Amino acid sequence: MHALTPEQYARLGRLAEGWTHRYLRDAKRQPGFNPRLAADALCFQRHRDAVHGDQLVGALVTPVSLWLVMVPAGEPGPLPELGDEAWLSLPSGRYPLETVALGEEAWCRRLVLLDDLSDVTSRQAASRLAQQLMERVMAERPPADGGA
């Protein structure tokens, strides 16, 4: 597995900044808002998608939710149509993602996996949660019949 480039890390940082700029004000009014958390792009790794090509897949933790996120590994190009659905195939299964804008230049495809992080006690705990999520979605799913 190849490490991400500095440019990719910077772009992921802009995703988190984009979420903050676009959604934080409204998020503060939600009952599940967690003031101990901030938007953070975590646990991203390269993934070759049969349809979308080279992608970065990881988690975006916010003060209200945890997203599974896919963004192009290279320059993101123009914003696809918002709400467009794309499928992400990972070892654990296929996940439906929707396209969302996170500012004028930042966008991603996402699936909201958890929509209430009010009980997460710290940014470190949110990071551990994101790591557990990514370990699960990147792991092969056992056969449905238990191997029998």
N, C-alpha and C positions, 0 to 999 in steps of 0.2 A: 504494500500500500504506500502510495506516494504522499508526502506531506503537502499541505496546501501552500500556495505561494503567498508572499506578503500582500500582493494585490488582491488575492481571494480573501484573505483575512480582513483586509481593509473594506472590501465590498460587503462582507458579512457584518462588519461593524456598522456600515451605512444602513443595512437592513434594520438593525436594532434601533439606530437613530431615527430612521424613517418611521418605524412603528411609534416611537416616543413622540415625534413631531405630529404625526397624524392622529393617533388614538389616545394618548395619555389623558388629555383633558376630559374626554368622554368617559374613559375608564375609571377615573376618580369618582364618578357619580354612580358606578355600579356597586351593588351590595357586596359582591365578592372581591372588591379591590383590595390588594395586599400591599400596603405601603413599604413593606420590607423588601419587596422585589423591584427589579428594573428590567427593561427589555434587554435580552442578551441572546446572541446567536451562539449556540453551543454544540459541541460534538459533531461537527460537520466532517464528512469524508467524501472522497470522490466515489462516484457511482456511474457506471455506463448503462444508460437506459436505451432499450432497443428502439424506442420511438424518438426520444428527445436528445439522444447522444450523451456526451459527457456532462454530468451534472454534479452538483454538490448537494448532499442530503444531510440534514441534521435537524436540530430542534431550535425553535425560537420560544424562549420563556419570556412571559410578560407578567405584569402585576395582576392579570386576570385570567390568563390561559397559557396552555402549552400547545404549540403547533409542531407538527411534522412538516418540514419545509424542503422544497426542491428548488434550486436555482441553477442556471447554466454555469458550468465550470469556467467558461471563457466569458468574453464580454456579453452582457445580457441582451443586447439588441433592443429593439422597440418593444414597448409594452404590448403583450398579447391582449386580446379582448377580455375585459374584466368579467369574472364569473365563469369564464371558459373552464371546462372540466378536462383534466388530464389524468391519466392513470399512471401510478408509480408502481413498478414491479420490484419487489424486494424479496429476499429469501423467505420471509415470513408470510408473504402474500401480496395481493394487489390492493393499492390504496387510492381512493378517488381524491384528487386535489383540485382546488379552485384557484384561479388566478386572482391575486389581490395587489393593489398598488400600495406602496409604502412611501409615498412622496412622488415628486415629479420624475425622478429617474430610477428609483428603486422599486422593484416588484418581485414577487415570488409566487410559487404555487404552494398551497398549504392545505393541511387537514387539521382542524382543531381536535386534538385528542383529549384534552382536559379543559373544561371551561370554568373551573373554580379552583383557584390555588390559594384560597383564603387561609387554609391551615398550614401552608408551607412556612416554616419558621425563619428561614434566612436565604440569602442568595446561594450559599453553599449547599443548602438542602435542595434548592431548585436545580442546581447544577447536578447533584447526585440523581435527582429524578429524571433529568434530561438524559443522563448517561444510561440509566436503567432502561429508559424508553428506547434509546438507540440500540442497546444490546439486544433487546427483544425484537425490534423490527428487522435487524440485520441478521438474526439467527434463523436457521432453517426451522420450519414448523414441523413438529413430529407428526407422523401419519395419523389421520383421524381415527383409524381403527386400532391404534395403540401398537401397531406392528404385528398384529395377529393375522 
